[in-house]
Amino acid sequence: MNLFEKFSWDRFVSSLQYMWQGMLCIFVVMAVIILSVYLIGYFSAKAEERKKLAEESEENNN
């Protein structure tokens, strides 16, 4: 029995279209997750910095 008897190049090529679209979606989702984690870290660091400056200015006023 030959394993490649029922192999169809047309179906293989059409399946490649689904594969690259799926991989593109995976990379886009990964980029969105990485960007959101970076932005959360950035904004939380800014908030901590502002909080620290507010506490220091409050101590200086007292």
N, CA, C and O atoms as CSV, one atom per row, in Angstrom:
chain,resi,resn,atom,element,x,y,z
A,1,MET,N,N,0.843,-1.192,0.000
A,1,MET,CA,C,0.000,0.000,0.000
A,1,MET,C,C,0.885,1.250,0.000
A,1,MET,O,O,1.773,1.395,0.840
A,2,ASN,N,N,0.638,2.114,-0.917
A,2,ASN,CA,C,1.400,3.346,-1.045
A,2,ASN,C,C,0.706,4.447,-0.233
A,2,ASN,O,O,-0.483,4.707,-0.421
A,3,LEU,N,N,1.442,5.078,0.652
A,3,LEU,CA,C,0.858,6.115,1.511
A,3,LEU,C,C,0.502,7.381,0.753
A,3,LEU,O,O,-0.344,8.155,1.198
A,4,PHE,N,N,1.138,7.596,-0.383
A,4,PHE,CA,C,0.917,8.822,-1.134
A,4,PHE,C,C,-0.083,8.670,-2.280
A,4,PHE,O,O,-0.197,9.556,-3.128
A,5,GLU,N,N,-0.806,7.553,-2.308
A,5,GLU,CA,C,-1.788,7.346,-3.359
A,5,GLU,C,C,-2.887,8.404,-3.329
A,5,GLU,O,O,-3.278,8.938,-4.367
A,6,LYS,N,N,-3.370,8.694,-2.147
A,6,LYS,CA,C,-4.495,9.625,-2.017
A,6,LYS,C,C,-4.038,11.045,-1.682
A,6,LYS,O,O,-4.851,11.900,-1.329
A,7,PHE,N,N,-2.744,11.287,-1.794
A,7,PHE,CA,C,-2.212,12.619,-1.497
A,7,PHE,C,C,-2.604,13.590,-2.598
A,7,PHE,O,O,-2.421,13.315,-3.784
A,8,SER,N,N,-3.140,14.718,-2.192
A,8,SER,CA,C,-3.567,15.723,-3.161
A,8,SER,C,C,-2.797,17.009,-2.919
A,8,SER,O,O,-2.866,17.586,-1.834
A,9,TRP,N,N,-2.072,17.453,-3.919
A,9,TRP,CA,C,-1.309,18.689,-3.802
A,9,TRP,C,C,-2.236,19.890,-3.654
A,9,TRP,O,O,-1.889,20.856,-2.973
A,10,ASP,N,N,-3.389,19.844,-4.271
A,10,ASP,CA,C,-4.336,20.957,-4.168
A,10,ASP,C,C,-4.804,21.153,-2.730
A,10,ASP,O,O,-4.860,22.279,-2.236
A,11,ARG,N,N,-5.139,20.054,-2.062
A,11,ARG,CA,C,-5.558,20.167,-0.662
A,11,ARG,C,C,-4.402,20.587,0.228
A,11,ARG,O,O,-4.597,21.331,1.190
A,12,PHE,N,N,-3.194,20.113,-0.085
A,12,PHE,CA,C,-2.023,20.487,0.704
A,12,PHE,C,C,-1.755,21.984,0.596
A,12,PHE,O,O,-1.509,22.645,1.605
A,13,VAL,N,N,-1.801,22.511,-0.597
A,13,VAL,CA,C,-1.546,23.941,-0.810
A,13,VAL,C,C,-2.640,24.781,-0.167
A,13,VAL,O,O,-2.352,25.832,0.406
A,14,SER,N,N,-3.888,24.338,-0.252
A,14,SER,CA,C,-4.972,25.104,0.382
A,14,SER,C,C,-4.854,25.044,1.905
A,14,SER,O,O,-5.238,25.992,2.590
A,15,SER,N,N,-4.331,23.946,2.438
A,15,SER,CA,C,-4.156,23.870,3.888
A,15,SER,C,C,-3.025,24.795,4.354
A,15,SER,O,O,-3.037,25.250,5.498
A,16,LEU,N,N,-2.058,25.075,3.492
A,16,LEU,CA,C,-0.986,26.008,3.849
A,16,LEU,C,C,-1.542,27.410,4.085
A,16,LEU,O,O,-1.023,28.157,4.915
A,17,GLN,N,N,-2.580,27.759,3.367
A,17,GLN,CA,C,-3.206,29.070,3.567
A,17,GLN,C,C,-3.764,29.162,4.991
A,17,GLN,O,O,-3.583,30.176,5.664
A,18,TYR,N,N,-4.438,28.112,5.446
A,18,TYR,CA,C,-4.965,28.114,6.810
A,18,TYR,C,C,-3.834,28.137,7.829
A,18,TYR,O,O,-3.960,28.758,8.885
A,19,MET,N,N,-2.743,27.470,7.522
A,19,MET,CA,C,-1.630,27.404,8.450
A,19,MET,C,C,-0.999,28.778,8.647
A,19,MET,O,O,-0.765,29.182,9.786
A,20,TRP,N,N,-0.716,29.512,7.560
A,20,TRP,CA,C,-0.057,30.804,7.747
A,20,TRP,C,C,-1.007,31.803,8.399
A,20,TRP,O,O,-0.569,32.668,9.157
A,21,GLN,N,N,-2.307,31.693,8.111
A,21,GLN,CA,C,-3.257,32.593,8.768
A,21,GLN,C,C,-3.327,32.308,10.260
A,21,GLN,O,O,-3.386,33.238,11.065
A,22,GLY,N,N,-3.323,31.042,10.635
A,22,GLY,CA,C,-3.334,30.668,12.046
A,22,GLY,C,C,-2.083,31.120,12.764
A,22,GLY,O,O,-2.154,31.630,13.882
A,23,MET,N,N,-0.928,30.938,12.125
A,23,MET,CA,C,0.325,31.357,12.742
A,23,MET,C,C,0.389,32.880,12.876
A,23,MET,O,O,0.898,33.392,13.873
A,24,LEU,N,N,-0.117,33.594,11.892
A,24,LEU,CA,C,-0.153,35.049,11.967
A,24,LEU,C,C,-1.015,35.493,13.146
A,24,LEU,O,O,-0.646,36.405,13.885
A,25,CYS,N,N,-2.169,34.841,13.315
A,25,CYS,CA,C,-3.045,35.182,14.447
A,25,CYS,C,C,-2.359,34.910,15.775
A,25,CYS,O,O,-2.498,35.692,16.715
A,26,ILE,N,N,-1.625,33.815,15.864
A,26,ILE,CA,C,-0.910,33.489,17.098
A,26,ILE,C,C,0.115,34.575,17.403
A,26,ILE,O,O,0.207,35.024,18.546
A,27,PHE,N,N,0.884,35.004,16.412
A,27,PHE,CA,C,1.892,36.034,16.637
A,27,PHE,C,C,1.265,37.380,16.974
A,27,PHE,O,O,1.816,38.128,17.782
A,28,VAL,N,N,0.138,37.699,16.377
A,28,VAL,CA,C,-0.547,38.955,16.694
A,28,VAL,C,C,-1.036,38.930,18.137
A,28,VAL,O,O,-0.877,39.914,18.860
A,29,VAL,N,N,-1.620,37.833,18.556
A,29,VAL,CA,C,-2.100,37.728,19.939
A,29,VAL,C,C,-0.937,37.799,20.914
A,29,VAL,O,O,-1.041,38.446,21.956
A,30,MET,N,N,0.168,37.142,20.588
A,30,MET,CA,C,1.347,37.218,21.456
A,30,MET,C,C,1.863,38.650,21.552
A,30,MET,O,O,2.240,39.098,22.634
A,31,ALA,N,N,1.884,39.365,20.443
A,31,ALA,CA,C,2.348,40.753,20.452
A,31,ALA,C,C,1.419,41.627,21.292
A,31,ALA,O,O,1.891,42.502,22.018
A,32,VAL,N,N,0.118,41.405,21.205
A,32,VAL,CA,C,-0.837,42.182,22.001
A,32,VAL,C,C,-0.629,41.897,23.487
A,32,VAL,O,O,-0.657,42.821,24.299
A,33,ILE,N,N,-0.424,40.645,23.849
A,33,ILE,CA,C,-0.202,40.293,25.256
A,33,ILE,C,C,1.095,40.917,25.763
A,33,ILE,O,O,1.123,41.483,26.855
A,34,ILE,N,N,2.166,40.818,24.982
A,34,ILE,CA,C,3.451,41.392,25.401
A,34,ILE,C,C,3.334,42.900,25.547
A,34,ILE,O,O,3.843,43.467,26.514
A,35,LEU,N,N,2.679,43.552,24.612
A,35,LEU,CA,C,2.513,44.997,24.674
A,35,LEU,C,C,1.676,45.403,25.880
A,35,LEU,O,O,1.996,46.386,26.548
A,36,SER,N,N,0.619,44.668,26.167
A,36,SER,CA,C,-0.223,45.023,27.311
A,36,SER,C,C,0.525,44.826,28.631
A,36,SER,O,O,0.370,45.635,29.546
A,37,VAL,N,N,1.328,43.773,28.745
A,37,VAL,CA,C,2.121,43.563,29.964
A,37,VAL,C,C,3.143,44.685,30.120
A,37,VAL,O,O,3.355,45.186,31.224
A,38,TYR,N,N,3.776,45.077,29.016
A,38,TYR,CA,C,4.745,46.168,29.064
A,38,TYR,C,C,4.073,47.473,29.502
A,38,TYR,O,O,4.606,48.195,30.344
A,39,LEU,N,N,2.912,47.771,28.935
A,39,LEU,CA,C,2.214,49.012,29.280
A,39,LEU,C,C,1.735,49.012,30.726
A,39,LEU,O,O,1.788,50.044,31.395
A,40,ILE,N,N,1.273,47.875,31.211
A,40,ILE,CA,C,0.852,47.785,32.609
A,40,ILE,C,C,2.038,48.041,33.525
A,40,ILE,O,O,1.914,48.767,34.512
A,41,GLY,N,N,3.170,47.459,33.213
A,41,GLY,CA,C,4.377,47.690,34.011
A,41,GLY,C,C,4.823,49.137,33.962
A,41,GLY,O,O,5.227,49.702,34.978
A,42,TYR,N,N,4.751,49.733,32.790
A,42,TYR,CA,C,5.168,51.121,32.624
A,42,TYR,C,C,4.274,52.064,33.436
A,42,TYR,O,O,4.766,52.921,34.170
A,43,PHE,N,N,2.956,51.895,33.296
A,43,PHE,CA,C,2.041,52.787,33.992
A,43,PHE,C,C,2.031,52.548,35.500
A,43,PHE,O,O,1.839,53.489,36.269
A,44,SER,N,N,2.231,51.319,35.928
A,44,SER,CA,C,2.289,51.077,37.369
A,44,SER,C,C,3.566,51.670,37.971
A,44,SER,O,O,3.548,52.145,39.107
A,45,ALA,N,N,4.664,51.646,37.228
A,45,ALA,CA,C,5.904,52.269,37.713
A,45,ALA,C,C,5.729,53.787,37.804
A,45,ALA,O,O,6.194,54.413,38.756
A,46,LYS,N,N,5.063,54.369,36.820
A,46,LYS,CA,C,4.791,55.810,36.870
A,46,LYS,C,C,3.908,56.151,38.063
A,46,LYS,O,O,4.143,57.154,38.738
A,47,ALA,N,N,2.897,55.334,38.332
A,47,ALA,CA,C,2.004,55.581,39.466
A,47,ALA,C,C,2.756,55.464,40.777
A,47,ALA,O,O,2.536,56.266,41.684
A,48,GLU,N,N,3.636,54.485,40.897
A,48,GLU,CA,C,4.450,54.351,42.108
A,48,GLU,C,C,5.356,55.567,42.286
A,48,GLU,O,O,5.528,56.063,43.399
A,49,GLU,N,N,5.926,56.036,41.197
A,49,GLU,CA,C,6.806,57.208,41.261
A,49,GLU,C,C,6.031,58.437,41.724
A,49,GLU,O,O,6.512,59.196,42.566
A,50,ARG,N,N,4.836,58.634,41.177
A,50,ARG,CA,C,4.012,59.772,41.598
A,50,ARG,C,C,3.607,59.657,43.055
A,50,ARG,O,O,3.594,60.648,43.784
A,51,LYS,N,N,3.276,58.443,43.477
A,51,LYS,CA,C,2.891,58.225,44.878
A,51,LYS,C,C,4.068,58.531,45.803
A,51,LYS,O,O,3.899,59.156,46.850
A,52,LYS,N,N,5.242,58.090,45.412
A,52,LYS,CA,C,6.432,58.336,46.221
A,52,LYS,C,C,6.729,59.829,46.297
A,52,LYS,O,O,7.054,60.337,47.370
A,53,LEU,N,N,6.625,60.540,45.175
A,53,LEU,CA,C,6.862,61.983,45.178
A,53,LEU,C,C,5.829,62.712,46.027
A,53,LEU,O,O,6.163,63.675,46.717
A,54,ALA,N,N,4.581,62.263,45.985
A,54,ALA,CA,C,3.533,62.886,46.795
A,54,ALA,C,C,3.803,62.667,48.275
A,54,ALA,O,O,3.605,63.579,49.077
A,55,GLU,N,N,4.248,61.479,48.651
A,55,GLU,CA,C,4.565,61.208,50.050
A,55,GLU,C,C,5.760,62.043,50.510
A,55,GLU,O,O,5.765,62.563,51.626
A,56,GLU,N,N,6.773,62.171,49.648
A,56,GLU,CA,C,7.936,62.975,50.026
A,56,GLU,C,C,7.573,64.450,50.165
A,56,GLU,O,O,8.047,65.118,51.084
A,57,SER,N,N,6.749,64.956,49.278
A,57,SER,CA,C,6.354,66.367,49.375
A,57,SER,C,C,5.466,66.592,50.597
A,57,SER,O,O,5.510,67.660,51.207
A,58,GLU,N,N,4.672,65.604,50.950
A,58,GLU,CA,C,3.820,65.718,52.138
A,58,GLU,C,C,4.677,65.712,53.405
A,58,GLU,O,O,4.377,66.432,54.357
A,59,GLU,N,N,5.736,64.907,53.423
A,59,GLU,CA,C,6.652,64.881,54.574
A,59,GLU,C,C,7.398,66.203,54.678
A,59,GLU,O,O,7.629,66.690,55.785
A,60,ASN,N,N,7.778,66.792,53.554
A,60,ASN,CA,C,8.492,68.062,53.565
A,60,ASN,C,C,7.603,69.206,54.036
A,60,ASN,O,O,8.089,70.151,54.658
A,61,ASN,N,N,6.332,69.134,53.753
A,61,ASN,CA,C,5.411,70.195,54.177
A,61,ASN,C,C,5.124,70.108,55.673
A,61,ASN,O,O,4.787,71.120,56.288
A,62,ASN,N,N,5.247,68.939,56.263
A,62,ASN,CA,C,4.990,68.790,57.715
A,62,ASN,C,C,6.204,69.061,58.473
A,62,ASN,O,O,6.194,68.988,59.702
